[in-house]
Amino acid sequence: MIDRTGLAEFLRRRRELLQPEDVGMPRGRRRRTSGLRREEVAVLCNMSTDYYSRLERERGPHPSEQMIASIAQGLHLSLDERDHLFRLAGHRPPVRGTTSEHISPGLLRILDRLDDTPAEIVTELGETLRQTPMGVALTGDTTGFTGPERSIGFRWFTDPATRELYAPQEHEFLTRMFASGLRQVATVRGPGSRAAHYAELLLDRSAEFRRVWEEHEVGVRPHEVKHFVHPEVGALELTCQSLLDPDQSHRLLVYTALPGSESHEKLRLLSVLAPQAVR
């Protein structure tokens, strides 16, 4: 059963503790609110201000699990705080572990400070959970895919458009890398895992995947330097650094160019194409 009073009080307190700079928002002038405004939280949670405001006022409909998950992410809650929020809303908390898509506050804080850099947070299967504006400008919005297509490794073998962003000389290596990575995750997670399911689907749909899968190759690691072919700015040579959240197997990927290089100048041009806000 929903605890409307407890839910409202918890939401208000968490909102008051967050500052705009904590979530990558400008502070602006004449700010009287001690923390975030309700409309700012609503933007972070991808919902209307009216809907969120009613929750803080102990009103409105019973929020769904999807809504609560969105609020938990928008408020940068820890896993313990997220679980508490679910219970206040009358729901069973989601399962923790590698299948969780709740991004840790630490990774979010770093990502929120990278607005001038292409960056993204991905799962162990290459499913994009969050991107910076520059990340969207570089690769397009990859958060909107559903089902197996959320995984870039799956799309690599099923959607030819996925390969257009990468230099042709990298294609064979990336084919081996995606197959090797999927095999490793499927082995670790077991026969009933999402990774194993993706492998079964690809074995049925892609002759190329069957070819490399039969090689049983493992341990093919990503190259540190990536070669992109962007439709607007052309060839880009970017270094990819990653930060791992071991509790949930999420990775923060950050793409940078050597200062003074042609790719560095192209990244500056790409910033003009970046959307103003991506949450």
KABEL-V527026 format. One record per residue. RES is the residue in one small letter. PHI is phi in radians with two decimals (NA if undefined). D_CENTER is the distance of its C-alpha to the mean C-alpha in whole Angstrom. Layout:
BEGIN
((RES,PHI,D_CENTER) (RES,PHI,D_CENTER))
END
This chain:
BEGIN
((m,NA,31) (i,-1.24,29) (d,-1.78,30) (r,-1.12,30) (t,-1.17,32) (g,-1.09,30) (l,-1.10,26) (a,-1.08,28) (e,-1.16,29) (f,-1.16,26) (l,-1.10,23) (r,-1.07,26) (r,-1.13,26) (r,-1.16,22) (r,-1.12,22) (e,-1.18,25) (l,-1.42,24) (l,-1.55,21) (q,-1.84,22) (p,-0.92,20) (e,-1.17,20) (d,-1.21,18) (v,-2.11,15) (g,1.33,15) (m,-1.89,18) (p,-1.22,22) (r,-1.31,24) (g,1.29,27) (r,-1.76,31) (r,0.93,33) (r,-1.56,30) (r,-1.81,32) (t,-1.19,29) (s,-1.20,29) (g,-2.28,25) (l,-1.38,23) (r,-1.39,24) (r,-1.05,24) (e,-1.17,23) (e,-1.23,20) (v,-1.10,19) (a,-1.05,19) (v,-1.10,17) (l,-1.09,14) (c,-1.68,14) (n,0.99,15) (m,-2.54,18) (s,-1.30,22) (t,-1.08,23) (d,-1.08,26) (y,-1.09,24) (y,-1.12,23) (s,-1.05,26) (r,-1.13,28) (l,-1.12,26) (e,-1.21,27) (r,-1.77,31) (e,1.10,31) (r,-2.28,31) (g,1.50,29) (p,-1.27,28) (h,-1.19,27) (p,-1.15,23) (s,-1.30,21) (e,-1.07,19) (q,-1.10,16) (m,-1.13,17) (i,-1.13,18) (a,-1.08,14) (s,-1.16,13) (i,-1.14,16) (a,-1.05,15) (q,-1.25,11) (g,-1.09,13) (l,-1.51,16) (h,1.00,14) (l,-1.36,16) (s,-1.28,16) (l,-1.09,16) (d,-1.11,20) (e,-1.16,20) (r,-1.04,17) (d,-1.09,20) (h,-1.08,23) (l,-1.09,21) (f,-1.05,21) (r,-1.18,25) (l,-1.07,26) (a,-1.48,25) (g,1.44,27) (h,-2.09,24) (r,-1.34,23) (p,-1.08,20) (p,-1.11,18) (v,-1.16,18) (r,-1.47,17) (g,2.00,16) (t,-1.23,14) (t,-1.54,13) (s,-1.21,12) (e,-1.94,8) (h,-1.40,9) (i,-1.36,8) (s,-1.15,11) (p,-0.99,13) (g,-1.09,13) (l,-1.12,10) (l,-1.13,9) (r,-1.07,13) (i,-1.16,13) (l,-1.04,10) (d,-1.12,12) (r,-1.75,15) (l,-2.03,14) (d,-1.08,14) (d,-1.71,17) (t,-2.37,15) (p,-1.14,12) (a,-2.73,9) (e,-2.70,6) (i,-1.97,4) (v,-2.25,5) (t,-1.44,7) (e,-1.17,11) (l,-1.75,12) (g,1.30,9) (e,-1.62,7) (t,-1.33,4) (l,-1.71,2) (r,-2.73,3) (q,-2.32,6) (t,-1.39,9) (p,-0.95,12) (m,-1.19,14) (g,-1.10,11) (v,-1.13,11) (a,-1.11,15) (l,-1.36,15) (t,-1.98,13) (g,1.47,13) (d,-1.35,10) (t,-1.78,9) (t,-1.55,7) (g,-1.59,10) (f,-1.23,12) (t,-2.22,13) (g,1.10,15) (p,-1.02,15) (e,-1.13,14) (r,-1.10,11) (s,-1.46,11) (i,-1.12,12) (g,-1.14,15) (f,-1.21,16) (r,-1.11,16) (w,-1.01,18) (f,-1.68,21) (t,-2.12,21) (d,-2.26,20) (p,-0.98,22) (a,-1.11,21) (t,-1.06,18) (r,-1.37,20) (e,-1.11,21) (l,-1.42,19) (y,-2.05,20) (a,-1.02,24) (p,-0.94,26) (q,-1.18,27) (e,-1.64,24) (h,-1.08,24) (e,-1.12,26) (f,-1.10,24) (l,-1.12,21) (t,-1.04,22) (r,-1.13,24) (m,-1.14,21) (f,-1.15,18) (a,-1.17,21) (s,-1.10,22) (g,-1.12,18) (l,-1.16,19) (r,-1.09,22) (q,-1.12,21) (v,-1.16,18) (a,-1.09,21) (t,-1.20,24) (v,-1.20,22) (r,-1.47,21) (g,1.76,24) (p,-1.05,25) (g,-1.57,24) (s,-1.38,20) (r,-1.11,17) (a,-1.08,18) (a,-1.12,21) (h,-1.13,21) (y,-1.07,19) (a,-1.10,22) (e,-1.09,25) (l,-1.10,23) (l,-1.20,23) (l,-1.07,27) (d,-1.42,28) (r,-1.76,26) (s,-2.26,26) (a,-1.15,30) (e,-1.10,28) (f,-1.10,25) (r,-1.04,29) (r,-1.07,30) (v,-1.33,28) (w,-1.12,27) (e,-1.17,31) (e,-1.30,31) (h,0.95,29) (e,-1.42,28) (v,-2.28,25) (g,1.37,24) (v,-1.42,23) (r,-1.57,21) (p,-1.09,19) (h,-1.24,21) (e,-1.18,20) (v,-1.72,21) (k,-1.85,19) (h,-2.00,21) (f,-1.75,20) (v,-2.21,22) (h,-1.46,21) (p,-1.14,23) (e,-1.77,24) (v,-1.90,24) (g,1.51,25) (a,-1.20,25) (l,-2.33,22) (e,-1.96,23) (l,-2.15,20) (t,-1.56,19) (c,-1.91,16) (q,-1.88,16) (s,-2.24,13) (l,-2.21,13) (l,-1.76,13) (d,-1.67,13) (p,-1.16,15) (d,-1.20,16) (q,-2.18,12) (s,0.99,12) (h,-1.63,8) (r,-2.17,9) (l,-1.66,8) (l,-1.87,10) (v,-2.15,12) (y,-1.91,15) (t,-2.31,18) (a,-2.07,22) (l,-1.10,25) (p,-0.96,27) (g,1.51,29) (s,-1.43,28) (e,-1.10,28) (s,-1.16,24) (h,-1.12,24) (e,-1.16,26) (k,-1.19,24) (l,-1.12,21) (r,-1.13,23) (l,-1.16,24) (l,-1.11,20) (s,-1.08,20) (v,-1.20,22) (l,-1.51,20) (a,-1.20,17) (p,-1.11,16) (q,-1.23,17) (a,-2.65,15) (v,-2.31,11) (r,-2.20,10))
END
